[in-house]
Amino acid sequence: MLHWPPLKQIVMYWLPWPKGKIKGPPEAFLTPPTSWSADLATFESLLARFVGQGAQVEWAEHPFFGRMTHRSWGRFCHRHFDHHLRQFGA
């Protein structure tokens, strides 16, 4: 884990994300894909739920970055989603 805050910030905010180097946890791939519109509706629903939680929620630790604030989770999600949308040319 990246416990040293300056390194965590550099990785989270500045360095480019490696392509095809980091594998997600197996539990992230339990739901088989459906149609693009159904998957997009699920994504939008989950994103709205995340945004609605606010800063008062105690967030789970990230497996690599450790404890993160609501703001840090938001930044991470933004970079993660942007990474995959670029990957698929969206």
RAGIWO-V79532 format. One record per helix or strand of 3 or more residues. SS is the DSSP state (helix for helix, strand for strand). FROM is the first residue (numbers start at 1). LEN is the number of residues. Records with the same first field share a line. If there is no record, write none. Layout:
SS: FROM-LEN ; FROM-LEN
This chain:
helix: 5-10 ; 26-4 ; 36-18 ; 70-18
